[in-house]
Amino acid sequence: MRNALLILGILLFIAGPAAKIYHLDYANNYLIASALGLVMITAIGFVKKK
């Protein structure tokens, strides 16, 4: 589960800048999702494995 969340966070983090580069519709929403992905990656980095 942890790896799946990490992969999802990375994909969200990459999607925002890619949407801006390719001038997609609603690119600002993708940037918000990118920030959410960054928060997910950071949170997973600080939460210890059991």
C-alpha positions in Angstrom: 0.0 0.0 0.0 2.9 2.3 0.8 4.5 1.8 -2.5 1.2 2.4 -4.4 0.7 5.7 -2.6 4.3 6.7 -3.3 3.8 5.9 -7.0 0.5 7.9 -7.1 2.3 10.8 -5.4 5.1 10.8 -7.9 2.6 10.7 -10.9 0.6 13.6 -9.5 3.8 15.6 -8.9 4.9 15.1 -12.5 1.4 15.8 -14.0 1.2 19.4 -13.0 4.3 20.7 -14.8 3.6 18.5 -17.7 0.1 20.0 -18.1 1.6 23.5 -18.0 4.2 22.6 -20.6 1.6 21.1 -23.0 -0.9 23.9 -22.3 -3.7 21.5 -21.4 -7.1 22.8 -20.4 -7.5 23.3 -16.6 -3.7 23.2 -16.1 -4.0 25.1 -12.9 -6.0 22.2 -11.4 -3.2 19.9 -12.4 -0.8 22.1 -10.5 -3.0 21.8 -7.4 -2.9 18.0 -7.8 0.9 18.3 -8.2 1.1 20.1 -4.8 -1.0 17.3 -3.3 1.4 14.8 -4.8 4.3 16.6 -3.2 2.6 16.6 0.2 2.0 12.8 -0.2 5.6 12.1 -1.0 6.8 14.2 1.9 4.3 12.6 4.3 5.4 9.1 3.3 9.0 10.1 3.8 8.4 11.2 7.4 6.1 8.3 8.4 8.1 5.4 9.8 7.5 1.8 8.6 6.2 -0.6 11.1 
